[in-house]
Amino acid sequence: MNLTKQQTVLLSPFLIITINFVNAFLFGQIIGKWAFIPIILIEWVLFLYLVIRYAGKETIKNWLAKPKNSFAWNLLALFIGLLPLPLFIFHHDTLSTWQVWLPWILLALINPWLEEFYWRGLLVEYTQNWKKWQSIIFTSAVFSLNHMVFGVNSELNSGFTTVISTFIMGLVWSLVFIKTKSLRWIIFAHFLVDFFNLSAASFLDLYEKGGW
């Protein structure tokens, strides 16, 4: 059966989620909590391929255009980005070794671009003929479901809190993208989340859960 472009894109989150869970269990048996590195690298390759294949340079350029409508929408995206700040304040000492701070900073610099191009840009683009609330719910749900993979090998990233927090992020950022037609400030907000939540340190469980 030949799938249309839209069908391929809309099925791709479930393929990525499946691959990520397989990699989490596989690499978890080999390198334990460090499994987050191959999971993310493989995920990035998939994001990049799908975005280039089904969006293209011109569409990506449009995603990075100046935001439309009120700037208040962008402030809402940035507000979400600042929520993990207390984690950084209380646990920045976990970044004391290069083995932790190097993947942390690389993830913060690279991940927001690829994740937003895929989860918001591509998926919202291919659900634009849906009702807006359906597009927002769908893209947020698969975004949240995908982040559950990091709970396979990390206590800090497991549980209901992670599901709810990432779902709320997805809701807000999808809404902002639909309203502003731009990923500029959403990418920056995502950078703030990845920066302040000490990603590598949390994947390695270097501080206690709920220890704000």
C-alpha positions in Angstrom: 0.0 0.0 0.0 1.4 3.4 -1.0 1.0 6.0 1.6 0.4 9.7 0.8 2.8 12.3 2.2 0.3 13.3 4.8 -0.2 9.7 6.0 3.5 9.1 6.1 4.1 12.2 8.2 1.2 11.5 10.6 2.3 7.9 11.1 6.0 9.0 11.6 5.6 10.0 15.3 4.5 6.4 16.2 7.5 5.0 14.3 9.9 7.3 16.0 8.4 6.5 19.4 8.6 2.8 18.8 12.3 3.1 17.6 13.1 5.2 20.7 11.6 2.7 23.1 13.4 -0.2 21.4 16.7 1.8 21.7 16.0 2.7 25.3 15.7 -1.0 26.3 18.5 -2.1 24.0 21.1 0.5 25.0 19.9 0.5 28.5 21.0 -3.1 28.9 24.5 -2.1 27.5 25.3 1.4 28.8 22.5 2.0 31.4 21.5 5.6 32.0 23.9 6.8 29.3 21.4 5.3 26.8 20.0 8.8 26.4 22.9 9.6 24.1 22.2 7.1 21.3 18.5 7.5 21.7 18.7 11.3 21.0 21.3 11.0 18.2 19.2 8.4 16.3 16.1 10.5 17.0 17.8 13.6 15.6 18.7 11.8 12.4 15.0 10.8 11.9 13.8 14.3 12.6 16.2 15.8 10.2 15.3 13.4 7.4 11.6 13.8 7.8 11.8 17.6 8.0 14.0 17.9 4.9 12.0 15.2 3.0 8.5 16.5 3.8 8.9 20.2 4.5 12.0 21.5 2.6 14.2 24.6 2.9 11.5 27.1 1.9 9.0 25.9 4.5 11.7 25.9 7.2 12.6 29.5 6.3 8.9 30.4 6.7 8.9 28.8 10.1 11.7 31.1 11.2 10.1 34.3 9.9 9.1 37.2 12.1 6.1 36.2 14.3 2.7 37.5 13.5 -0.1 38.8 15.8 0.5 39.9 19.4 4.0 39.4 21.0 2.1 38.3 24.1 1.9 34.8 22.4 5.7 34.7 22.4 5.8 35.7 26.0 3.6 32.8 26.8 6.1 30.4 25.1 8.9 32.0 27.0 7.1 31.6 30.3 7.0 27.9 29.8 10.8 28.0 29.0 11.5 29.6 32.4 9.6 27.1 34.5 12.6 24.8 35.0 14.8 27.6 36.3 14.6 26.5 40.0 16.1 23.1 38.9 19.1 24.9 37.5 19.5 27.1 40.6 19.4 24.2 43.0 21.3 21.6 41.0 23.7 23.4 38.7 26.5 21.7 40.7 25.7 18.5 38.9 27.5 19.9 35.8 30.9 19.7 37.5 32.4 17.2 35.1 32.8 17.5 31.3 31.1 14.2 30.8 27.9 15.8 32.0 28.2 19.4 30.9 29.3 18.6 27.4 26.2 16.6 26.4 24.0 19.0 28.4 25.2 22.1 26.4 25.2 20.3 23.1 21.7 19.0 23.7 20.5 22.5 24.7 22.0 24.1 21.5 20.9 21.5 19.0 17.8 19.7 20.3 15.3 22.7 20.3 15.8 23.3 16.5 15.2 19.7 15.5 12.4 19.0 17.9 10.5 22.1 17.1 11.0 21.7 13.3 9.4 18.2 13.7 6.9 18.3 16.6 5.6 21.7 15.9 6.6 22.7 12.4 6.1 19.5 10.4 3.3 17.9 12.3 1.2 21.2 12.6 1.9 21.9 9.0 0.5 18.4 8.0 -2.6 18.8 10.3 -3.5 22.3 9.2 -6.7 20.9 7.5 -7.8 19.6 10.9 -9.7 21.7 13.4 -7.1 23.7 15.4 -7.8 22.0 18.7 -7.4 18.6 17.1 -4.0 19.5 15.7 -2.9 20.9 19.0 -4.0 17.8 21.0 -2.5 15.4 18.5 0.9 17.0 18.3 1.1 17.6 22.0 0.1 14.0 22.8 2.7 12.4 20.6 5.3 14.9 21.8 4.5 13.9 25.4 4.4 10.2 24.6 7.8 10.4 23.0 9.4 11.9 26.1 8.2 8.9 28.2 11.1 7.0 26.6 13.6 8.7 28.9 11.8 7.3 31.9 12.9 3.8 30.9 16.4 4.3 32.3 16.0 7.4 34.4 14.0 7.7 37.6 13.9 11.5 37.3 12.2 11.3 33.9 9.7 8.6 34.8 6.2 9.0 36.1 3.0 11.0 35.5 4.7 14.4 36.1 6.9 14.1 33.0 3.9 13.1 30.8 1.8 16.1 32.1 4.6 18.7 31.9 5.6 17.8 28.3 2.0 17.6 27.3 1.4 21.2 28.6 4.6 22.4 26.8 3.3 20.9 23.6 -0.1 22.5 24.1 1.3 25.9 24.6 4.0 25.8 21.9 1.6 24.4 19.3 -0.9 27.1 20.1 1.7 29.8 19.9 3.0 28.4 16.6 -0.6 28.4 15.1 -1.2 32.0 16.3 2.2 33.5 15.3 3.1 31.3 12.3 6.7 31.3 13.6 9.0 29.0 15.6 11.5 31.7 16.5 10.6 32.3 20.1 9.3 28.7 20.6 12.8 27.4 19.7 14.3 29.8 22.2 11.8 28.8 24.8 12.7 25.1 24.1 16.4 26.0 24.5 15.6 27.5 27.9 13.8 24.3 29.0 16.7 22.1 27.9 19.2 24.4 29.5 17.5 24.9 32.8 16.3 21.4 33.3 19.9 20.1 33.3 19.0 17.4 30.7 22.1 15.2 30.9 22.2 15.5 34.7 18.5 14.5 34.9 18.9 11.6 32.5 21.7 10.3 34.7 19.7 10.9 38.0 22.4 13.1 39.5 19.9 14.7 41.8 16.8 13.5 43.7 13.3 13.6 42.2 11.3 16.5 43.5 14.4 18.0 45.1 13.7 21.7 44.4 
